[in-house]
């Protein structure tokens, strides 16, 4: 979401800006652990991965940026 508010000041115009990223804070998984089992050389049967199917990386949380643009 982007919000701007112009403020005229004579020959210069200031524009206050607010940008909000990921407004709904939807932290969806980007990368999921797809390794079902791991093999340890000391144990013959493969060991099941307890993190199988869980998110490894998610997209970022809500963030905001505040700025000022000057036009003259």
N, C-alpha and C positions, 0 to 999 in steps of 0.2 A: 504494500500500500504506500502511496506517495501523497504527501500533503504539502502544499506550498502556500505561504501567506506573504503577499507583496506589501512593502512599507515604503511609500514615496518619501524622499528626503531631499527636496530641491532638485538639483541636477543628477543626483545619484538615487538609484532605486535599490533597496535591499530586499531580498526575497529569503525569508526563513523557510527552511526545508526540513521535513521529517520523513524518513523512509523506514518502514517496518517490514522486515523479512520474516517469512514463515509465521504469518499472523495467527494461524490456528494452532501453532505449535505441534504440528503433525510430524513426529519423529519416526518416520517409516524406515525400515531396514533397507540398506543399500547393498550390503554383502552378508550372506548367510553362510555359516559353517557347513560345508557339504561333505566333510570327511566323516564317514560312518564309523570307521575303526582305525586304530593305529597298531602297528606291529612293532613290538619290542623284541629285539633279537634274543633276549634271555628267556622269554616265555613263548612257547610254540603257538597257542591259539591267539588270534587277534583280540585286542582289548577294545570294547565299545567306547566310542567317544561320548562323554557326558554332555558336550556342548553341541552335538549334532542337531541341526535345524534352528539353532539360536542365532540371533543377529550378532555379527561381529562389528559392523560399522552402521551407524544410523545417520540420517541427515541432521543438520544442525538445529538447535533450539531457536526460539524466537529471539530476534536481535533487532536493534534500532540504530539509526544513524541520524544525527542532527547536523545541519549545516546552514551556512549563510552564503548567498550568491549576491555579489554586488555588480550592478550594471551602471555604466556611466558613459 
